[in-house]
């Protein structure tokens, strides 16, 4: 994957490292890139491997040990753009949630990741996260191994790391997790995302103008918005916008996510050194989550997968819907 894509996922990588440390009782921090100012940006808070939305840098694969696999059903006949438009239709049917700035977007997911790169078992962890709807507080999360129903860890406050010192946490607050101000028309949304790109935390010396002015940048930002809560009409516009992005393809075969749900996978473009798939329910086309792998020496190595289970609005961290 490119340096830009790696930098964009400093937060996701660090949260996965934190999740892994919870399981293994050890810490392996992942450094983030150096932030560079540009226009008015979405400051992405802690993100769980894209599964709470964005998965630009992680990649597609077939996870073993009941994680994400290919089944025996025939591949879908619809194109990637057709499936994304069906996902837009499904989004319009979802009930709309409202939130005050002082409330929290609650998200629950199953995250599967290999214990060590290219080796070891795949570990599935249940994650509950509370993100500030108005961006006025740091996110909080707790984890437990899926095989241990009573194994919940303590609720933890999540802060980004200092790019200059990855061992130091910053107090910078994230963007609001409730995206109630997004345009509901695809053309207007495209213009909005072009003017409000996600902060990629580019490394020093990167060609900022070329990166943020590129044709793919609005689509990158669109995927990042999935981290929080997007109201139904805006979510529909987002999927319609992604349907326009060239290069997405349908992965043949039946996909089973970490929660055991059957779906269809759309392999997104623009990832070097691996692949990233968005997963949608095979029948309803509701967005399910992501799966990822890297490619080493010409071989695709399953890396991670996240199944998004539920989203709700609550009043405080630790509160369940």
N, C-alpha and C positions, 0 to 999 in steps of 0.2 A: 504494500500500500504506500501511497505517497507520504512525504513528510507532512504535508498539509493535513491529510486525513488522519495521520497519527496524532498531530497536535490537536485537532478538533475533538479527539476522543480522550484527552487527558483525564477529564472528569470521569468518563465511563470506565476507563482502565483502572483509575484509582479506586472507584467504588467496587469494581470486581475484585481488586486486590484486597480491599477491606473485607469483602464477603468471604474470600478465600482464606484470609487470616482468621476469620471467625470460626471457620471449619477446622483449619489446621492448627489453630492457636499460635500463629506466627504472623509477622507483618512483612509485606514486600511492597513498599510504596512505588508507584509508577510516576516518573517525572512528567510534568506538563510543560507545554511550550510557553514562550514568553508572549503575553498579550500585546497586541498592537492595536492602537485606536483607529477606528474607521467609521464614519457616519454615526448613525444611531443604531445600536446593535442589540440583538437578543443576547443577554449574558446568560449563558446556560449554566444552571446549577448542577448539582451532582446528577448524573444520568446512569441508569443501570443498563449498560451494554446495549443501548438502543432499544431494549425491549420495552421500556416505558415510552418508546417512541423511536427516536433516531437510532439508526444502525449504519451510519455511513461508513465507518472504518472497519467494523467487524464483518465477517464474511460467511458465505453459505457453506453448508456441509451436511453430512448425514451422521448424527450423533448416535453412538452405540448406547447400550445399557438403558434402553427404554426412553431415551431422550428425544431425539428427532430422527425419524427414519423414513425410508421410502417403502411404500406398500406395493401391492400387486395390482391396484386399480389402473385402468388405462389413463394416459396423460390427458389433461383437459384440451379441448379443441379451441377454446377462446384464446385470443392474443393477450399479451400483458396489458395493453391499453384498454381492451374490452373488460378485463377483470378489474382493473382499477376503476373503470366507470361503474361497474356493478358494485364495487366497494363504496363508491360515492352514493349510489342509490340506497345502499344499506345504511350508510351514515345518516341520511335524511330521516330514516325511520326511528332513530334512537331518541329516547327521551332527553330533553335538555336539562342540564343541571345549572343552577345559579349559585354564585358564591360572592360573599363580601371579601374585601381585601384582607380582613383579619382572620378569615377562615383558611382551611387547608384542603388541598387536593390529596385524597387518600388513594393509593394504588397498591394492589397486591399482585405479585407475579411469582412464577416458578423460574428460577435461573439454573441452568445446567452448564457446568464448565469442567474441563479436564483438570485433574489435580495438579499435573505438571505438563508443560508443553510437550506434545508428542508422546506422552507416556502417562501411566497411572490411570486409575478409574475415573469415570465421569461422576461428578458430584452434583446432586440437585438440591437446591436450597430455596425455601419459601421466603420471600422478601415482602415486608410491609413498609411502605414509605409514606411520609406526610410532607408535602411540599406547600410552602406558603402561597396561597392563591394570589395575594397582592405583592409578593416579593418583599415582604417586610420582616422575614425571619429566615433563619437557616433551615434546610430540610432536616428531618429526623427519620431514622429507619431502625428496624430490628430484623433479625434473621433467625432461621432455624433449619437444620437439616430436614429434608422432607420425610426421611425415615424415622424422625424423632418428634412425634406430635407435641411432646412436653419440653422440647429443647430450645425454646425461645431465648435469645440473648437479651441483654438490656437495650432499651431504647437509646440510640446514639445520635448526637448532633453531628451533622456532616458539613464540613467546611472545605473549600478548595485549598489546594496546596500553593505555596509561593513558588513561582517558576524559577526564581533564583536559588531557592533552598527548599527542595522537595520534602524535607523533614519538618518544615514549618507550615502551619495552617494560617490562612488569611481570614479576615472578618468580612470580606466583600460579599454582599448579599446577592442572591441569584435574581434572574428575571421572574416576573409573576408566572406562576404555574397555571393560572386560569387565563386562557387566551380569548376573552370575550370581545376584544376589539378587532379581531381579524376580519377582513372583507369576506363577503359570502359569494362574490362573483370571481371566477377564475382569473379573468384579465386584471381586475383591480387587485386581486391577491398577488398576482405576479409582480405588479408594480410595487406593491407594499413590501414584499419580501426582497425585491431588488434594492429598495431604499433602506431596509432594516435587516441587513445580513447577520447571520449568526456569527459570533466572535469565534474564529478558528484558533485563537491563541498561536498565531504564526511564530515560527522561530525567527530570531534576529537575522536580518539580512534577506528575508523572503521578499519577493516582488508582490507587495500588498496590492498595488493597483491592478496587476494582472489577475491575481486570485479573486479579489472581490468584484472585479469588473467582468469576469468570465461568464459565459452563457449558462454554465451549470450551477452557478452560485445560488440563484433563487431556489433551485430544486434541493440543494443541500440544506438551505435554511428551512424549506418546507418540511423535510424529513425531521429536522431537529425539533420542530414545534410539537411533534407527536409525543415529546417527553411529558408534557403536562396534559391539561384537559382542553380540548377544542370543541366548542359547541357544534351540534349536528350540521347546520348549514355551512359553516366555515370548514368543517371537516370534509364535507362533500366537495367543496370547492378545492380543497387541498388535494384530494385524490384525483379530481379531474385535471388539476394542474400537473400532477405527477404522471398522469396518463399521456401527457404531451411530450414528456422527456424521452428523447430517442435513446435506444440501446437497451431498454429493459426487455427481458425475455421470460417466458414461462419455463420453469424447471419440470421436465417430464416426471410422471409418477405421482403417487399419492404420498402426501406428507403427513406425519403424525407429530404434533408438537409435544412439549414437555408435560402438558396436561392431558395427553392422550386424545386430543381433538384432531380430526382429519381435515386437511386443508390443501391449498394450492400455494406454491411458492413462486414469487416473482423475483428474479435475480436482477438487482439494480446495477446500473452502469457506473463506470468511473472508479472502480477499485483496482488498484495494482497490487499484485502479490497475494490475492485472495478473492473471495466473492462475498456478497451480502444478499440475503433473501428476505423479503417481506412475506409474511404468511397471512393468508386469508382463509376463512372457513369455506370449505368446498361447496356447501349448499347455500349459506346465507351471505357469503362474501364479507362478513364482519372481520375487521382487522384483528389478528390473533397475537402477533409479535414478530420476532426475528430469529434467525439462526445464522451462524457464521463459521467460517474456516479460513485457514491460510493455505497458500500453495508453496511448498518447498520442494526443490529438486524435481519439479514437474508433477508432484503428487499433492492432491488436495487432502489436507489434514483437518478433521473436524475440531472446532475450537470452542464454540459456545452456542447457547440458544436460550431465549427467554420467552415464556408464554405469559401474556398479560391476562389476568383473571378477572379483575373488577376495578372499577373507579368510582369514587363517591366524594362528596363534600362533607367535611366534618368540622367541628369547632376548635379542636386542639390536637396536638400530637399525642399519639397513643389511643385516641378514641377510635373505635371501630364502628362502621355504619350498620 
